[in-house]
Amino acid sequence: MSWIDAIGAKLVGLIRYLWFLLAFLYLSFKMLWTGRRFGQRDFARQVLMQVYFTAWQALGPVAVLALAVGVFAIVEGVTGLGALSGAENLGRMVTVVVLREVAPLLTGIVVIVRSITAIAAELGLMRVQREIEALEVMGIPPMRQLVAPRVVGGLISLFGLSVVFSAIALLGGFVIAQLLVNLPANVFFGSVLSATRPADVLAFLGKTVFGGLGIFATACYHGMDVGSSPSEVPVAVSKASLNALILLVGVHGVVTVAVLIWVDAASMLGGLL
């Protein structure tokens, strides 16, 4: 029965870890209100800096990935899957592949590689160099000064990059569709818009918002959890990146299942009525 004990211990540890992340995230947002006497100008400046480092500097890699995904989706839809060669089915496939699934996931992975590791390392070094203790001595809450701006700026960045990813993927797919089948712009974009359902938008928002909150809370949590030894910093960076990736994939899976259940329930309810 030892394997059952091991599984139970892992499950309890996972629940405790997620609970700590939720409490950490709640505390960071709570400090925005309780620490409002410190003013909002510096907070806004830090949020904008995080948006610059996370979103603006990542536009290049995200644009390249988006273009590749858009080209791949259209080529597969037009040449590889003959059943999907119609404009309506093609628009539906592009919507599902790009907007609902690939855009939030690949954008989140890019953010993890570029920003999550950097945030964990930065906060860990600040902890080792006792800069966080200095903030506490001066009466400045570290959760408001260091954590909340990174979470808010990171969430804005992830959402903006996901939107840019979707737009570039659609434009790149349209160019390839023009070359392959000479598909008019109004037909292509009209099919994409008509194929986009409220469930797709809901899934996109859910994956972006919950995924963004989760991965940036994970980065800040592990960075702030570093002790006094410099050797703990690379360990924290490794844990932050790996846990953020697992959390991102888990959030995407949960949101996808939840949206599918909601769609099925709504269709069943509509049939009964």
KOLSETOR-315760 format. One record per residue (C-alpha): x, y, z; residue in one letter. Coordinates in nm, 3 decimals. Each point is the difference from the previous one (the first is absolute). Last residue first. Example, Ala and Ser with C-alpha at 12.3 -4.5 7.8 and 13.67 -1.06 7.14 Angstrom:
R       c1       c2       c3  rest
R    1.367   -0.106    0.714     s
R   -0.137   -0.344    0.066     a
//
This chain:
R       c1       c2       c3  rest
R   -3.679    2.415   -2.401     l
R    0.144   -0.347    0.029     l
R    0.223    0.052   -0.302     g
R    0.126    0.332    0.135     g
R    0.083   -0.164    0.332     l
R    0.191   -0.271   -0.181     m
R    0.187    0.258   -0.208     s
R    0.083    0.207    0.309     a
R    0.122   -0.308    0.189     a
R    0.217   -0.106   -0.291     d
R    0.148    0.348   -0.036     v
R    0.065    0.026    0.375     w
R    0.162   -0.343    0.006     i
R    0.222    0.098   -0.293     l
R    0.091    0.328    0.171     v
R    0.092   -0.179    0.324     a
R    0.208   -0.261   -0.185     v
R    0.194    0.268   -0.187     t
R    0.044    0.210    0.315     v
R    0.135   -0.299    0.196     v
R    0.241   -0.099   -0.275     g
R    0.130    0.352   -0.051     h
R    0.044    0.047    0.374     v
R    0.195   -0.325    0.022     g
R    0.228    0.098   -0.287     v
R    0.074    0.334    0.166     l
R    0.051   -0.161    0.340     l
R    0.247   -0.250   -0.139     i
R    0.190    0.278   -0.175     l
R   -0.002    0.220    0.310     a
R    0.117   -0.291    0.213     n
R    0.297   -0.061   -0.230     l
R    0.097    0.367   -0.029     s
R   -0.039    0.077    0.370     a
R    0.176   -0.315    0.117     k
R    0.301    0.066   -0.222     s
R    0.019    0.366    0.101     v
R   -0.028   -0.092    0.369     a
R    0.282   -0.253   -0.034     v
R    0.210    0.259   -0.185     p
R   -0.053    0.243    0.291     v
R    0.061   -0.244    0.287     e
R    0.375   -0.003   -0.060     s
R    0.012    0.367    0.095     p
R   -0.080   -0.096    0.362     s
R   -0.218    0.226    0.216     s
R   -0.336   -0.160   -0.068     g
R   -0.201   -0.001   -0.323     v
R   -0.379   -0.011    0.045     d
R   -0.048    0.346   -0.154     m
R    0.122   -0.128   -0.336     g
R   -0.208   -0.315    0.028     h
R   -0.316    0.197    0.069     y
R    0.072    0.268   -0.259     c
R    0.040   -0.251   -0.280     a
R   -0.303   -0.205    0.107     t
R   -0.218    0.311    0.025     a
R    0.112    0.089   -0.352     f
R   -0.091   -0.346   -0.132     i
R   -0.337   -0.020    0.171     g
R   -0.128    0.349   -0.070     l
R    0.089   -0.035   -0.367     g
R   -0.160   -0.343   -0.033     g
R   -0.316    0.117    0.174     f
R   -0.031    0.306   -0.223     v
R    0.120   -0.142   -0.332     t
R   -0.163   -0.341    0.027     k
R   -0.329    0.147    0.115     g
R   -0.002    0.276   -0.261     l
R    0.070   -0.238   -0.288     f
R   -0.252   -0.255    0.128     a
R   -0.268    0.269    0.029     l
R    0.076    0.125   -0.351     v
R   -0.031   -0.353   -0.136     d
R   -0.319   -0.067    0.199     a
R   -0.154    0.319   -0.141     p
R    0.044   -0.147   -0.349     r
R    0.245    0.094   -0.272     t
R   -0.106   -0.177   -0.322     a
R   -0.177    0.310   -0.133     s
R    0.308    0.211    0.065     l
R    0.235   -0.251   -0.167     v
R   -0.232   -0.049   -0.297     s
R   -0.032    0.375   -0.047     g
R    0.379    0.035    0.023     f
R    0.048   -0.248   -0.285     f
R   -0.298    0.099   -0.217     v
R    0.063    0.375    0.036     n
R    0.368   -0.048   -0.080     a
R   -0.061   -0.197   -0.316     p
R    0.150   -0.354   -0.017     l
R    0.249   -0.042   -0.282     n
R    0.036   -0.373    0.075     v
R    0.366   -0.046    0.089     l
R    0.154    0.347   -0.020     l
R   -0.297    0.180    0.151     q
R   -0.031   -0.261    0.272     a
R    0.367    0.058    0.082     i
R   -0.061    0.373    0.041     v
R   -0.311   -0.067    0.210     f
R    0.190   -0.234    0.228     g
R    0.261    0.265    0.062     g
R   -0.271    0.252    0.085     l
R   -0.176   -0.248    0.229     l
R    0.324   -0.095    0.176     a
R    0.094    0.367    0.038     i
R   -0.335    0.082    0.163     a
R    0.001   -0.304    0.230     s
R    0.356    0.065    0.120     f
R   -0.075    0.369    0.054     v
R   -0.300   -0.093    0.217     v
R    0.209   -0.251    0.195     s
R    0.276    0.258    0.043     l
R   -0.247    0.251    0.142     g
R   -0.145   -0.252    0.247     f
R    0.342   -0.114    0.111     l
R    0.123    0.358    0.044     s
R   -0.302    0.111    0.202     i
R    0.042   -0.302    0.227     l
R    0.372    0.065    0.037     g
R   -0.057    0.365    0.089     g
R   -0.252   -0.096    0.268     v
R    0.212   -0.283    0.142     v
R    0.322    0.197   -0.017     r
R   -0.155    0.310    0.153     p
R   -0.154   -0.209    0.285     a
R    0.320   -0.182    0.096     v
R    0.267    0.264    0.055     l
R   -0.139    0.313    0.165     q
R   -0.334   -0.132    0.114     r
R    0.123   -0.333    0.132     m
R    0.319    0.165    0.125     p
R   -0.202    0.227    0.233     p
R    0.198    0.323    0.053     i
R    0.057    0.081    0.369     g
R    0.365    0.099   -0.043     m
R    0.105   -0.313    0.192     v
R   -0.218   -0.211   -0.230     e
R    0.167    0.148   -0.307     l
R    0.343   -0.074    0.150     a
R   -0.107   -0.359    0.065     e
R   -0.084   -0.029   -0.369     i
R    0.346    0.133   -0.089     e
R    0.159   -0.272    0.211     r
R    0.255   -0.091   -0.272     q
R   -0.133   -0.357    0.002     v
R   -0.363    0.118   -0.021     r
R    0.079    0.241   -0.282     m
R    0.181   -0.281   -0.179     l
R   -0.309   -0.220    0.031     g
R   -0.227    0.279   -0.122     l
R    0.210    0.046   -0.313     e
R    0.046   -0.372   -0.065     a
R   -0.372   -0.074    0.032     a
R   -0.087    0.297   -0.221     i
R    0.254   -0.099   -0.267     a
R   -0.115   -0.364   -0.009     t
R   -0.362    0.109   -0.040     i
R    0.090    0.261   -0.261     s
R    0.165   -0.157   -0.305     r
R   -0.067   -0.374    0.008     v
R   -0.330    0.032    0.184     i
R   -0.118    0.281   -0.229     v
R    0.078   -0.209   -0.308     v
R   -0.189   -0.292    0.150     i
R   -0.300    0.222    0.077     g
R   -0.007    0.125   -0.358     t
R    0.010   -0.358   -0.124     l
R   -0.295   -0.099    0.220     l
R   -0.220    0.309   -0.038     p
R    0.034    0.001   -0.383     a
R   -0.016   -0.376   -0.058     v
R   -0.334   -0.103    0.143     e
R   -0.298    0.233   -0.032     r
R    0.114    0.264   -0.248     l
R    0.237   -0.193   -0.226     v
R   -0.120   -0.358   -0.025     v
R   -0.370    0.052    0.070     v
R   -0.038    0.314   -0.207     t
R    0.212   -0.130   -0.287     v
R   -0.205   -0.319   -0.010     m
R   -0.328    0.190    0.001     r
R    0.116    0.230   -0.279     g
R    0.098   -0.299   -0.212     l
R   -0.334   -0.164    0.067     n
R   -0.182    0.311   -0.122     e
R    0.230    0.057   -0.298     a
R   -0.020   -0.358   -0.119     g
R    0.329   -0.193   -0.019     s
R   -0.060   -0.177    0.330     l
R   -0.085   -0.334   -0.149     a
R    0.316    0.015   -0.209     g
R    0.222   -0.002    0.302     l
R    0.365    0.028   -0.103     g
R   -0.023    0.259   -0.276     t
R   -0.234    0.275    0.120     v
R   -0.025   -0.061    0.373     g
R    0.355   -0.122    0.044     e
R    0.139    0.296   -0.196     v
R   -0.227    0.240    0.188     i
R    0.098   -0.125    0.346     a
R    0.372   -0.017   -0.085     f
R    0.007    0.355   -0.135     v
R   -0.180    0.137    0.304     g
R    0.226   -0.193    0.238     v
R    0.316    0.122   -0.173     a
R   -0.120    0.361    0.001     l
R   -0.090   -0.023    0.366     a
R    0.338   -0.146    0.093     l
R    0.184    0.277   -0.184     v
R   -0.221    0.270    0.153     a
R    0.047   -0.142    0.352     v
R    0.378   -0.006   -0.040     p
R    0.006    0.365   -0.114     g
R   -0.260    0.138    0.240     l
R    0.187   -0.127    0.306     a
R    0.176    0.330    0.082     q
R   -0.332    0.186   -0.001     w
R   -0.190   -0.253    0.209     a
R    0.209   -0.112    0.296     t
R    0.263    0.273    0.038     f
R   -0.228    0.288   -0.105     y
R   -0.302   -0.131    0.187     v
R    0.215   -0.038    0.312     q
R    0.121    0.358   -0.038     m
R   -0.359    0.118   -0.041     l
R   -0.100   -0.179    0.321     v
R    0.298    0.152    0.180     q
R   -0.100    0.350   -0.108     r
R   -0.362   -0.061    0.102     a
R    0.113   -0.103    0.349     f
R    0.225    0.306    0.027     d
R   -0.288    0.227   -0.092     r
R   -0.259   -0.175    0.216     q
R    0.068    0.151    0.340     g
R    0.145   -0.144    0.320     f
R   -0.336    0.057    0.170     r
R   -0.142   -0.274   -0.223     r
R    0.171   -0.262    0.214     g
R   -0.318   -0.167    0.127     t
R   -0.152    0.000   -0.347     w
R    0.291   -0.124   -0.210     l
R    0.103   -0.215    0.297     m
R   -0.311   -0.209   -0.051     k
R    0.112   -0.081   -0.352     f
R    0.329   -0.147    0.123     s
R   -0.170   -0.177    0.290     l
R   -0.249   -0.170   -0.230     y
R    0.277   -0.124   -0.228     l
R    0.198   -0.142    0.291     f
R   -0.314   -0.165    0.141     a
R   -0.076   -0.154   -0.339     l
R    0.361   -0.115   -0.038     l
R    0.000   -0.149    0.350     f
R   -0.321   -0.187   -0.080     w
R    0.149   -0.134   -0.322     l
R    0.302   -0.129    0.195     y
R   -0.220   -0.152    0.271     r
R   -0.210   -0.181   -0.262     i
R    0.312   -0.128   -0.177     l
R    0.151   -0.122    0.327     g
R   -0.322   -0.182    0.088     v
R    0.003   -0.167   -0.340     l
R    0.365   -0.097    0.028     k
R   -0.057   -0.144    0.348     a
R   -0.301   -0.195   -0.122     g
R    0.197   -0.142   -0.292     i
R    0.282   -0.104    0.233     a
R   -0.242   -0.155    0.249     d
R   -0.164   -0.195   -0.283     i
R    0.343   -0.116   -0.115     w
R    0.076   -0.123    0.351     s
R   -0.302   -0.228    0.000     m
//
